[in-house]
Amino acid sequence: MGDAGHPLVVRTRISDLTAQTRSIDYPGAMIAPRRLTPFALALLAACSPDDSDTATEAATTGASTTTSATTGDGTTGGTTGSTTGETPTTGAEAGLTYHRDIKAILDRKCATCHQPGDIGPFSITNYDETKKLAPAIADSVDSGIMPPWSPSAECNTYKHDRSLAADERGDILAWIAAGAPEGDPADAPAPEDDIQPEVDYDIALGIPEPFTPTTYPDDYRCFLLDWPKDQDSYATAFSVTPGERAIVHHVIAYVLPPGEVAAFDALDAADPGPGYPCYGGPGGEASQKAQWLGAWVPGTGGGEMPAGTGILVKPGSKIALQMHYHPLPGALPDQSTLKVRTAETVERPAYLLPLTNPGWLVDSPPMTIPAGAKDTVHSFEIDLGSAIFYLFPGSPFGIGKPVVAHAAGVHMHTLGTRASLTVERGDTSECLVDVPRWDFNWQGTYDLTGSTVVEPTDKIRLECHFDNSAGDQPLKWGEGTGDEMCLGMIYVSAP
Ligand code: HEC
C-alpha cells in the first residue's frame, strides 16, 4: 500500500517478464505501489535467507516517511509510520517451525491471494515456495505492505481485518530471522474450519461478454449491467466472482439511477468492444450521480451490509462494474460476475454516501495541487444531514437527525499519499478511517466493528494529502488518470 514517503520503484510487474516493457505515461508513477521486479524475483528465488540484505535492497529503496506541509492548511504531514514494531523474540528461542507455527498463518492471511491462478504474483502455499521467498516475505511483512490492508489500527477497528495480528507478525519475522526451519509436518495444527457464513445471493449479473484487457500494466474498464428487478429493492449483500482470478485486481460497483442511464449507455456505445475505459469513477459527466454499491478485492468473502440495512436500487437502474485488471500474457479473457442479495424492504435504508467539497467539482474553489509540491492538503467539513439532503433529496433520514456511520473509506487517485475521515464534535475528534499510506490499488470501505452515531451538530471532516513533487503540471479534480480526487465514503443509515 502507498506511503507518504513511498519507495521510488520502477513500475515493473511479473507480467512484464513476457510482455514488452513499456514506459508508462502515468502521473502517479513516482508513488506507485511497489512491484517486485522480475530481477528481484529472480534474485530472491536464487538466494537463501542469509542473502536477505542484497535481496531486499533490490526490492526496496529509500522508504523515508517524513514529509513537510508545503501548501494547504498546514495540518499534519504524513509522518505516520506503518506497523514497524518491537523486535520479536528470536525464532531460535521460540523454536518456531513452518509446519507447527507458520503455515496456518500464511494460509489464512496470504494464500487467499498467493495461490496458483490468483492475483498474488507467486504462491505461498508450501514450505519450498515460502523458504525461497523468505527475504521478500520478511520485507513485505516488516514494512507492512503485505497483507494489503490500508486503514490505520490506531484510528478505529474494523470487521474482516486482513492485517496480521501482532503475534502473527512477530512469529513470521522471528521464524525467518531464525533461518525459516521446516520442522515436522506431523506437528501441523488441525485445519481451521472455514467460518465464512454462506450468503444467499439472489442476483448474479455477469459482464455481458468475455473481455481481454490489453492496457499494461493497468486496465480500468466499466461494464454496464442491467438491474433485473422491476420494483424497488434493497441490496443487502454483494460480492464478485472473478472470471479470470489472476488478472482481476479490484472491482467497484456503482448504481446508476434510471435518469442517468442514457449518459452511461452513450459512453458504452462510443467505445468498441464490451464496456468502456473508465478510471476514477464510472466515467463521464454523470459520474457524480452514481452511487457506490461497494468495492471488492481478492480475499474478501461476501460483503454483507450491516444487519437491517440495505441500499435502495430503483427499477430501471443499471450497475456500472468498474474492473481494475492487471493484464497477464496468456491469461484467459475475463467474465466476472457481480452477485447481490436483495430484500424488498429493510429496517433501515442506507447510503454509501460520497463526501466531498461540491465546489471542487466545478472548480470553485479549485482543488489545486501545485506542481513540485510534496504535501498539498485539501480538507472539507460538512454535517452528514446536509450531505444526505444534497445527494439524496427525498431521503427518509438525515437532515437535523442523528445518523449512524457503519463503514468508512476514502478515495483518491495515484498522487494521494494519505487521507482520513473524522467526526468533529466540539473540541474532540473521533477517527472513522485513516489511511496513512494510500494505495490506489488497494482501496475500499471498511466496516467499523462498532458503529458511530453522528449527531446533527457534528461535522465530518475529510482530509487528503497529495504529493506532486515529481509533477511539472498542477493538478485538479477530475475523472481521468491525470486528475485527482479527494472523496470520503461513509455507509450511513438511520439510528
Ligand atoms: C488481497 C490479496 C493479497 C494478500 C492477502 C496478500 N498479498 Fe502479497 N501481493 C498481492 C499482490 C496483488 C501483489 C503484487 C503487488 C501489488 O499489487 O501490490 C503482492 C505482492 C507481494 C510480495 C512482493 C512485494 C514486492 O516487494 O513487490 C510479497 C513478498 C508478498 N506479496 C507477500 C505476502 C505475504 C507474506 C502475505 C501474507 C502475510 C501476503 N502477501 C498477502 C496480493 C496479496
Boltz pocket constraint, residues with backbone or C-beta under 6 A from the ligand:
constraints:
  - pocket:
      binder: B
      contacts: [[A, 1], [A, 33], [A, 34], [A, 35], [A, 36], [A, 37], [A, 59], [A, 105], [A, 106], [A, 109], [A, 110], [A, 111], [A, 112], [A, 113], [A, 114], [A, 119], [A, 120], [A, 121], [A, 124], [A, 133], [A, 136], [A, 137], [A, 140], [A, 141], [A, 146], [A, 147], [A, 148], [A, 162], [A, 164], [A, 297], [A, 298], [A, 299], [A, 441]]
      max_distance: 6.0
